[in-house]
Structure formats: C-alpha cells, structure tokens
Amino acid sequence: MGNKYAAYGAKLQYQSGLNWSDIAGVRDINGPGLSADTIDVTAHDSPGAVREFIKSLIDAGEISFDLVWDPEDTAGQKVLLDRMLLVSDGAVHTYRLVFKTPNSKTWEFDAVVTGFEPSNPVEGEISASVKLKVSGLPNFNVM
C-alpha cells in the first residue's frame, strides 16, 4: 500500500490570465467524477448469448464543494458567483484542485459554474454549495 495523506490543506484555485488565485473558505471538495458511457455491440454471434460492450465517451463529471461564504468577498468567491450569473456567455474557465502532498499533485480542468446555492441556517455560518461542470478531460499533474 502506498503513502497516505491528510486531505486538510487542499486548495481550489481559479485561473485569471497567467495567475492562479485561491478560492477562500472552501470546505469539502468532491470530484471530478469521471465516468464512461458504453456502446452495446452485441450481435447474433456474440459468444454465449451474452451482451458485449465497448467504451464510448468519457464524462469528467463535476466538482462540488461547500464554502463558508463571505458575501463581502471581492476575490475568489465573487468570481465564482459572477461566473455563475454570466453563464449565458458560455464561457469555460480554468480551475485546479491542489492536493496537499509532498509534490503538490493537481487536477487542472476547464469548467463552467452550474450551481451556487447560499445557506443561512439559524444556528450556523453563512455558507454556499457550489458546482462546477467539467468540460473536457482533467489533467492530473505536478505543479
């Protein structure tokens, strides 16, 4: 079994020009959820009358995360909200998930913001749930 690492300290960043900026207040991060469609290629001469499949298109899924939302934020959190509200322009933006490992492995991906849902519980912090739909194949690499 390989090394084990604590997830605490991971970062979610967005790209603006050539610069990377952290998105503040990010809590649990899920994804990307890679999956592949299949094509049924069963024919009358398929062995044993058993269905046969081949892999088709890959869907890179989405990144979902919660954050402690600061409605006064003028940086990363506001960028996400602005990108959600301007989704009608069809713009795809680049993000990366930085793992807290000795070599800072990353998932870099293009995505559109498809969800931004604030929450204001009676007993709790102001928060938001965010979803990024990944466009294309994420690139797993070292910074």
N, C-alpha and C positions, 0 to 999 in steps of 0.2 A: 504494500500500500504506500502511496506517495505521501508527500508533505500535506499538512493540514493547516489552514489559515483561518483566522477570525475574519468575519465579514466587516466588522466595525472599521470605519475609516475609508470605505469605498466612496468614490466621488462620481457624481453625474455632472457632465460638463456639456456646454454648447459652444459651437464654433462661430466666431464673428470675424470675418476676414481671415487672417492668418493666426488669430489669437484664440485661445481656449479659456473659458471662464467657468467657474464652479456655479452650480445652482445651489443656493443656500437652503438649509433646513430639510434636506432630503432624509427620509426615514427608510423604510423597507423598499427595496428595489427588486422587481420581478421581471424576468425576461432577459433577452429576447426568447420567445417561444418558437423555436424552429420546428417546422413540420413539412412533410412532403405528401403531395397528392399521389394517387396511384391510378394506373390505367388497367382495366380488366382486358387481358389479351387471351382469355380462354377461347379455345377453338374445339371443334368436334374431335380433333385428335389429341387433345390435352391428356397427358398420362393419368390414368386412374380416375377419370371424370372429376378432377379436382381443379378449381379455379386457379389461374395463373395471373400474376400481376407484374408490371414494371413500374419503376418510379417515374413520376412526372414532375411537375413544377414544385419548387420549394417556396414555402411561405415563411418569411422571417418573423411573423407574428408581431408582437408589440412589447413595449417596455411599459410597465405600470409601476407607479410609486406614489407614496403619500409624502407630503411635506408639511412642516409646521409653517403655515402661510403667514407672511408678513404683508398685509395689504399696502403698506407704505414702501415696500421694496421697490427700488428703481433699477435693479440689475437683473439677475438671472430669473427670479420668479416672475417679474414683469415681462421679460422676454417671452417666457412660456405662455403667459396669458395673452400677450399681444399676438403671438403666432397662432394661438387658438382662434382669436377673434378675426384674424386676417386669413384664415384658411381658404377663403374664397379665391385668393390669388393662386392657389395650387402650389405654393412654394414648398419645396422639400429642403430641410436644413440638416446640417451635420451635428451629431452628438457623439459622446463617448462615455462609456462606463469604465472607470478606472478601478481595478481590483487592488486591494491592499496586500500586495505580495512583494517579495524582495525585488522582482524585476518589473513591477508595475504593469502587469498584463492588462490589456484593454480590449473592449468590444467597441469598435468605431462603426457608426451606422448613420444612414440618412433616414429621416423620418418626418412625419407631419404630426402636429399636436391634434389629437382627436377627442380629448377629454380634459376638462378642468372643472372639478366639482368641489366647491368650498363646503366646509362643515363648521358649524358653530354650536357645539354641544353645551348644555347648561353647565356641566362640570368637565371642563377640558379646554384645550387650546384651540385657537382658530387653526384649521388645517385645510388641506385640499388634496384631492386624489387626482392624479394626472395620468394620461395615457398618450403614448407616442406610438403611432403605427409605422413600423419599419418598412422602408421602400428599398428593395434590392437586398443583396446579401451582406450581412455584417462582416467586418474584417476583424479577426482576432489577432492581436499583435502585441509587441512590446514597445513601450514609449521610448 
